[in-house]
Amino acid sequence: MRVTDLVATAISNTFRSKVRTTLTVLAIFVGAFTLTITTAVGAGVSQYVDTQVGSLGAADVFIVTPKADDAPADSGPVEYDPATSGAAAGGNFGPPGATSALSDADLTTISDTDGIQSVDPIRALAPDYVAADDGTKYEFTINAASGVTTADLTAGAQLDHGSSESQIILPDSYVTPLGFASDAAAVGSTVQIGITDVLGAQQTVDATVVGVSLESILASGAGANAALTTELAAVQSAGIDTGAARYAGATARFDDSLSPDAVLALQATLADDGYTANTVADQLGTVQTVITGIVGVLNAFAVIALIAAAFGIINTLLMSVQERTREIGLMKAMGMGGGKVYMLFSLEAIVIGFLGSALGAGVAIGAGSILSNVLSTGLLADLPGLNILLFEPLSVALIILLVMAIAFLSGTLPAQRAAKANPIESLRYE
Amino acid sequence: MQAEWVIDGRELEKSYGSGASRFDALRGVSLQVAPGETVAIVGKSGSGKSTLMHLLALLDAPDAGTLHVAGQDAAALSRRDVNELRNKEFGFVFQQFFLTPNVSVLDNVTLPLKIAGIGGKARRLRGMEVLRQLELDDKAAKKATTLSGGQKQRVVIGRALVNNPRVIFADEPTGNLDTATGRVVEDILFDLNREQGITLVIVTHDEELAARCDRQIYIRDGVIFNETRTPPAHTGAHAAINNTGGAA
């Protein structure tokens, strides 16, 4: 029997018992649909995190925070010690529960570590407003981590941390309110930043706009270079020595020619000194791990549905083999070999698997695309660039292949039974 | 090709089961079927007549004894060779038709060709030729289940015929048909023998059908207990049968 005839026969046999085939296909449909959707959610969210945040991270920077106190959860509050204790670290960075702060001595220790080129403290700055020449003031914040991030620019250039000029990167939502004609027109102009010092007096600091950036979920607010943050910090403290400086964290630049292993070694050295040093990639890794975990659980449910469907295939084909005992006997009497009979039933299983998975994936793509569009203009409109369901052709193809493989395995038992059937006994079967 | 395409079985034995439930279906049967011959294997149910046919048709292997087909020892043939031999040289007609439901008459008839790996177009041509010969060409596209019993058995004969076999094995070919329809089916089979020289091996308990064959082999309890030969000229069936056992 030719392979093409085998395939054609398998397809037409599949449709001989329509109700049974339809029900089995439906069971696979549910599994394939779910798997396609969950995979698409995983891909969509991962891609969003990658593009929104991954592009922002500088590859040669650590975010250094003091190591969290290793206090067991049930041992009660940690006793205050003026030498080590400080205000709880806030902001976007640092693990939860980091109750220590970095002092200037810490910064020196870090910058003296081999491989670290420079260290900048992350300063908590609380500017009141930003205004352009026309005078209208708008509330705004400065992203404390702008020293390590690379802005997703729509116009202009990145911050120059070596420059003595005070530079700022404005979020694009500020461009029109501040009276600029376009993103490009804002670049090069000067804006005034209002800040209240510790004595309660309001001061202004001038900054040059060097770029305009898109808002992103993890790096909100404007970006400021080292010169501007230093100046703002000086104005904020109003020249008064407020005691030993304490920082929630610091950014440390390391030699970007270091190998990944050397970076790990450097992190270990800093850990020995009592600091947690993470690259932006490490921090993203945590986010990705969580997303991967959630998607993994969802996928596991889909696979459970597919396993249930696999038993449906086994049952369907066993019934089919039972029903067609005489037909199998006849084909064998007419000289069809056991191998071909096996192939025929395996192919029927694969056809059922293909029907279910192709339908499931197709409907998932159709419904998912509509849902994704509705969500991106409605519920998720605040997250520009988020495509909650991302259907990658490769992963859809892999899902279909996976389901066909599961179907093939399910068909093994019935196909074997058919292949082994003795033609005479099959023909005598009533 | 061999000059004599003979099926030669010697001292064939076959039993089923083991121990107390052991059943000896055949206990030493020797039978030669010559090309172009028509042989009736007659016996009651349980006599071993179907088992004998299965052995001769290579559907089953004997426990003891030898079987030669066209001079070749069947036991020495590979499984693949046996399958090919059955596919190319044998045709089968069964009492219960064994037509595939919900499949067209044409597809039913061309099943052996499909198994042989012959292309779709050649299959259709040969299938229609056979259906025309059996006056069923107007039913080619119909589902097999819509046909009457006689038509079904003609389709079965068409299926047995489609691969131009040397031998057609028929197991109770008229068992499910009324007398008139059965007669028509018998006529078709004997016409095939006369016109195309196809050897017929017919298993039956119908004396009249057996009498139309050249030879009658009577089987009882797994052994041949009588063998008769119909005289060449038709002188009345009963004159030829001189057995004493009630085989009907």
Interface residues (C-beta under 8 A of the other chain):
Chain A: M1 R2 D5 T9 S12 R16 R326 E327 G329 L330 M331 A333 M334 G335 M336 G337 K340 P423 I424 L427
Chain B: H54 A57 L59 D60 R79 R80 N83 E84 L85 R86 N87 K88 F92 F94 Q96 F98 T100 N102 V103 L111 P112 K114 I115 A116 G117 G119 G120
